[in-house]
Amino acid sequence: MALNDFRSVFLPYCLDKQSDGRYVVLNREYKPIGFKTTENIEYEDYPICVELKGITSTTAAKLSYKGDPNTDRIYLYNDGCVPTKSAEYMENYLKRLEILAKLKVD
């Protein structure tokens, strides 16, 4: 997949829970937000992991584009509902971002 638009590089695609319980916010290429590369990234080499307070199965289901309560990897959208493809998809994505934006970090 090409990282050739703002959305795919700078907007959250998914939240990936690490073994220590913290999360990395990933872009569409499964790289940390803002990383415009297809190269392998070792998360521990960068200060990108964060504790997101309030991620429960209920919160995960609200953040997930398909209502999935799994807290290990939370997808905010997929190829079937890319936010930039329609006003409806963007509206739904922004509702999920609103929930995400209110979470406290440590």
Summary of the structure (lengths in Angstrom):
residues: 106
radius of gyration: 13.3
end to end distance: 31.9
largest distance: 37.5
contacts: 282
relative contact order: 0.18
helix: 31%
strand: 16%
